[in-house]
């Protein structure tokens, strides 16, 4: 289930969606169709240097909710997000990173 969609390319209405499936969260390439619906972009991953027969959504799996929040917070810190209330450093020993 798509929870949020953000357009990152206004000309082509491409963007990224936050998807939840089976309790796991992922960032997925997506686009807005002509009826203002959101469609996922699909592709054919490679196995042994050849594309497999079955298409799958282009996504980055983030894990369960708590892990996803931790991963995305790490990226916000890396980007030095100005609205980060903690204003933590990447070298902060109190950061809990799941990997």
VMD Tcl script that draws the C-alpha trace (Angstrom):
set ca {
  {0.00 0.00 0.00}
  {1.37 3.40 -0.99}
  {1.35 5.73 2.00}
  {2.95 8.87 0.53}
  {4.04 10.06 -2.92}
  {6.36 13.00 -3.55}
  {6.96 14.36 -7.06}
  {10.63 15.08 -7.67}
  {10.38 15.83 -11.41}
  {7.46 18.14 -12.24}
  {7.91 17.84 -16.00}
  {7.44 14.07 -16.13}
  {5.57 13.70 -12.78}
  {8.19 11.22 -11.54}
  {8.96 10.82 -7.88}
  {9.30 8.53 -4.93}
  {6.66 6.73 -2.90}
  {6.73 5.33 0.62}
  {5.22 1.86 0.43}
  {4.21 -0.47 3.26}
  {3.83 -4.15 2.46}
  {3.74 -6.96 5.00}
  {4.91 -4.67 7.80}
  {8.00 -3.60 5.85}
  {8.59 -0.12 4.46}
  {10.28 0.71 1.15}
  {11.07 3.73 -1.01}
  {9.81 3.02 -4.53}
  {10.26 4.84 -7.86}
  {6.82 6.01 -8.95}
  {5.00 8.43 -11.21}
  {1.66 10.23 -11.36}
  {-0.57 9.01 -14.19}
  {-3.00 11.12 -16.23}
  {-5.86 10.44 -13.80}
  {-3.71 11.70 -10.85}
  {-3.18 8.16 -9.62}
  {0.22 6.89 -8.51}
  {1.88 4.06 -10.40}
  {5.05 2.23 -9.44}
  {7.95 1.92 -11.88}
  {8.85 -1.68 -12.63}
  {12.07 -3.17 -13.94}
  {13.85 -6.43 -14.65}
  {16.71 -7.10 -12.22}
  {19.71 -9.07 -13.41}
  {20.76 -12.57 -12.43}
  {24.05 -13.87 -13.83}
  {24.38 -10.73 -16.01}
  {21.04 -11.32 -17.75}
  {17.63 -9.84 -16.90}
  {15.21 -12.17 -15.18}
  {11.80 -12.81 -16.76}
  {9.68 -11.31 -13.98}
  {9.47 -7.54 -13.47}
  {9.56 -6.17 -9.92}
  {9.07 -2.64 -8.50}
  {12.24 -0.53 -8.28}
  {12.56 -0.12 -4.55}
  {14.88 0.18 -1.60}
  {13.69 -1.84 1.37}
  {14.02 0.00 4.68}
  {12.72 -2.67 7.07}
  {10.04 -2.45 9.74}
  {8.78 0.93 10.96}
  {11.43 1.46 13.65}
  {14.28 0.45 11.35}
  {12.92 2.65 8.53}
  {12.76 5.67 10.87}
  {16.32 5.05 12.02}
  {17.63 4.68 8.45}
  {15.86 7.82 7.21}
  {17.06 9.80 10.24}
  {20.61 8.79 9.38}
  {20.18 10.20 5.88}
  {18.71 13.42 7.29}
  {21.76 13.79 9.49}
  {24.04 13.08 6.53}
  {22.24 15.81 4.56}
  {22.55 18.12 7.57}
  {18.80 18.70 7.54}
  {18.10 22.16 8.95}
  {14.88 21.06 10.68}
  {16.56 18.23 12.59}
  {15.61 19.08 16.22}
  {18.56 17.22 17.69}
  {21.11 18.63 15.22}
  {23.11 15.47 15.86}
  {26.47 14.69 14.35}
  {27.06 11.61 12.21}
  {29.75 10.66 14.74}
  {27.29 10.87 17.66}
  {27.81 7.68 19.76}
  {24.18 7.87 20.93}
  {22.83 7.27 17.42}
  {21.24 3.86 17.09}
  {21.83 2.58 13.59}
  {20.33 -0.85 12.79}
  {23.29 -1.99 10.69}
}
mol new
graphics top color blue
foreach p $ca { graphics top sphere $p radius 0.5 }
foreach p [lrange $ca 0 end-1] q [lrange $ca 1 end] { graphics top cylinder $p $q radius 0.2 }
display resetview
